[in-house]
Amino acid sequence: SGGAALTVTGLGFDVGKDHRCLLRAGGYTANSALVRPLSSTKVVFVSPQWNYSETAIQFSISLASPAYRFLFTVNATRNLSVYAVWNGANASSGLAKGVESIEIRGFGFRTEAASGAYTCLYSSAWYNVATTATVVSSFKLVCPVAAWNNTATNVSLSVLYEQQVVPWQSANLTEYGNTSFVMVPGWDSIVDRQSSYLSSGGSVLELEAYGLNASAQYQCHFRRGASELVTSGSVLRADRLSCLTPAWGQNLSAAGGGVELSVVVGGAAIVDTGG
């Protein structure tokens, strides 16, 4: 991603002239901004952005004008390496159902990598799931959001290349192994749904869901227009919630059309992705 300080020591640097460093590999070149040496024995460059795959590179120094390349003790170049980092994604949350994808932004992704070489790892203290990333360019990967068959929560998101962590780089260039990502719970259908239910209530509804929290208090809200009745929900497992239909006919007319169902926890409705 560039921006690193490269301190070079040597002899004979001209403090009155502009210098640059050059990175070369596989026919590609990146040049640093021009700087002047701190002394005749030291110059500090800011590494240029490398817009290609991570690789071993050749490093050299030259004057801006007249063009002149400094010699190292052994030869005209010194081998270094540039490595991939990622520094962002186009989303910080996703449905625990695992039906979305996110774009991972960074530098130095290997466009020649074999299928499955890059993965995105979603992990908590008790659960983790990896998905296979697709390399779009040296700047971008596309990762499916994992199907999170556990309590939806804040998780750690890591990018790996051949099982090795690709560093996540913050705005101040500090590197970490991962960043946070929020798994979002929801529900999407009624299991064995019937065309109608008794207005006396008491019918068991099982909802197909994802990311439910067994310790949370869920409610099923049944609404028609301005009328609403509420029953308690029971979490059977992370992907299944049950609740009873309310005794709608005790106070409200059974006629008048269908009833809308929503699932609420902590005062807020969870996502309905198709119910």
DOLOKE-815938 format. One line per 3 residues: their letters; for each residue x, y, z of C-alpha. Coordinates in steps of 0.1 Angstrom, whole numbers. Layout:
<zatis>
a	X:Y:Z ~ ...
</zatis>
This chain:
<zatis>
sgg	0:0:0 ~ 30:23:2 ~ 37:49:28
aal	65:31:47 ~ 97:49:56 ~ 127:34:38
tvt	160:46:54 ~ 189:40:31 ~ 225:45:43
glg	255:49:20 ~ 281:73:8 ~ 282:103:-14
fdv	245:114:-14 ~ 242:149:-27 ~ 220:169:-2
gkd	214:195:-29 ~ 197:172:-54 ~ 165:153:-56
hrc	166:115:-52 ~ 140:88:-58 ~ 138:50:-52
llr	125:26:-78 ~ 108:-7:-73 ~ 108:-32:-102
agg	95:-67:-107 ~ 81:-86:-137 ~ 82:-56:-160
yta	64:-34:-135 ~ 79:-3:-119 ~ 69:20:-91
nsa	88:53:-83 ~ 88:71:-50 ~ 83:108:-46
lvr	114:129:-48 ~ 133:136:-16 ~ 166:151:-6
pls	191:133:15 ~ 194:141:52 ~ 231:139:48
stk	258:125:25 ~ 253:91:42 ~ 215:89:47
vvf	183:94:27 ~ 148:85:38 ~ 122:76:11
vsp	85:70:14 ~ 78:37:-3 ~ 55:41:-34
qwn	22:22:-38 ~ 27:-11:-55 ~ -3:-17:-78
yse	5:-53:-86 ~ 7:-87:-69 ~ 29:-91:-38
tai	63:-104:-49 ~ 100:-101:-45 ~ 112:-68:-61
qfs	144:-51:-71 ~ 151:-18:-52 ~ 174:9:-66
isl	181:46:-61 ~ 186:73:-87 ~ 189:110:-90
asp	161:129:-106 ~ 184:149:-129 ~ 208:141:-143
ayr	197:105:-144 ~ 222:85:-124 ~ 218:52:-105
flf	237:47:-73 ~ 257:14:-69 ~ 253:-9:-40
tvn	284:-26:-27 ~ 278:-57:-49 ~ 255:-46:-77
atr	231:-19:-89 ~ 200:-33:-72 ~ 190:-48:-39
nls	163:-75:-36 ~ 133:-66:-13 ~ 98:-79:-10
vya	64:-62:-11 ~ 35:-80:7 ~ -3:-78:4
vwn	-24:-59:29 ~ -61:-52:31 ~ -76:-21:45
gan	-114:-21:41 ~ -146:-37:30 ~ -177:-23:14
ass	-198:-35:43 ~ -193:-39:80 ~ -222:-63:86
gla	-241:-90:68 ~ -270:-114:72 ~ -261:-145:92
kgv	-281:-165:66 ~ -250:-162:43 ~ -267:-150:11
esi	-246:-118:6 ~ -210:-111:-5 ~ -186:-83:5
eir	-158:-67:-14 ~ -124:-67:3 ~ -102:-38:-7
gfg	-64:-38:-4 ~ -31:-40:-22 ~ -9:-68:-36
frt	-35:-96:-40 ~ -21:-123:-62 ~ -41:-123:-94
eaa	-24:-155:-105 ~ -34:-173:-73 ~ -51:-207:-76
sga	-88:-210:-69 ~ -94:-212:-32 ~ -60:-198:-22
ytc	-77:-167:-6 ~ -103:-172:21 ~ -123:-150:45
lys	-125:-163:80 ~ -154:-152:103 ~ -147:-162:139
saw	-159:-157:175 ~ -145:-172:207 ~ -167:-203:201
ynv	-174:-206:164 ~ -157:-199:130 ~ -166:-203:94
att	-144:-197:63 ~ -156:-188:28 ~ -136:-189:-5
atv	-127:-156:-19 ~ -125:-147:-56 ~ -96:-125:-68
vss	-109:-97:-89 ~ -77:-77:-91 ~ -46:-69:-71
fkl	-69:-43:-53 ~ -100:-64:-47 ~ -113:-97:-35
vcp	-150:-108:-33 ~ -159:-129:-2 ~ -193:-145:5
vaa	-206:-138:40 ~ -206:-170:59 ~ -237:-189:68
wnn	-235:-184:106 ~ -253:-213:122 ~ -248:-199:157
tat	-258:-168:177 ~ -253:-137:155 ~ -229:-114:171
nvs	-198:-92:164 ~ -172:-114:149 ~ -136:-111:137
lsv	-130:-110:100 ~ -97:-121:87 ~ -83:-126:52
lye	-60:-156:46 ~ -38:-166:17 ~ -29:-203:17
qqv	-38:-204:54 ~ -15:-174:63 ~ -31:-142:76
vpw	-30:-112:53 ~ -25:-82:75 ~ -53:-57:80
qsa	-39:-21:78 ~ -56:7:96 ~ -56:43:84
nlt	-24:51:103 ~ -6:21:87 ~ -7:0:119
eyg	-12:-37:110 ~ -35:-62:127 ~ -46:-97:120
nts	-83:-89:116 ~ -111:-63:120 ~ -147:-65:133
fvm	-178:-76:113 ~ -214:-78:126 ~ -235:-109:119
vpg	-272:-99:116 ~ -300:-123:127 ~ -332:-127:109
wds	-360:-151:97 ~ -375:-159:63 ~ -403:-185:64
ivd	-429:-204:84 ~ -422:-241:84 ~ -452:-262:70
rqs	-472:-230:66 ~ -510:-234:64 ~ -534:-213:44
syl	-553:-203:76 ~ -552:-207:114 ~ -580:-208:140
ssg	-589:-174:154 ~ -591:-190:189 ~ -553:-191:188
gsv	-529:-217:202 ~ -515:-230:170 ~ -477:-235:170
lel	-458:-217:144 ~ -422:-227:137 ~ -401:-200:119
eay	-370:-208:99 ~ -345:-183:111 ~ -307:-176:114
gln	-284:-162:141 ~ -309:-164:170 ~ -297:-159:205
asa	-311:-186:229 ~ -308:-162:259 ~ -328:-133:242
qyq	-365:-127:246 ~ -383:-128:213 ~ -419:-118:205
chf	-441:-126:176 ~ -462:-96:166 ~ -494:-102:146
rrg	-508:-71:130 ~ -537:-62:108 ~ -540:-24:102
ase	-540:-7:135 ~ -548:-39:155 ~ -519:-60:169
lvt	-516:-89:192 ~ -483:-103:207 ~ -472:-137:218
sgs	-438:-149:232 ~ -413:-167:211 ~ -391:-197:221
vlr	-357:-203:205 ~ -354:-240:196 ~ -320:-235:181
adr	-301:-208:163 ~ -321:-213:131 ~ -355:-221:145
lsc	-381:-201:166 ~ -415:-211:177 ~ -445:-191:189
ltp	-482:-196:193 ~ -508:-178:173 ~ -528:-153:194
awg	-565:-156:203 ~ -574:-131:176 ~ -611:-139:177
qnl	-616:-130:214 ~ -614:-93:207 ~ -610:-88:170
saa	-629:-101:139 ~ -614:-131:122 ~ -627:-117:89
ggg	-609:-89:71 ~ -579:-104:54 ~ -545:-117:63
vel	-524:-108:93 ~ -488:-96:91 ~ -462:-113:112
svv	-430:-98:125 ~ -404:-110:150 ~ -392:-85:176
vgg	-363:-86:201 ~ -352:-58:224 ~ -379:-36:210
aai	-367:-39:174 ~ -379:-61:146 ~ -353:-86:132
vdt	-348:-88:94 ~ -375:-107:74 ~ -358:-119:42
gg	-388:-136:27 ~ -413:-148:52
</zatis>
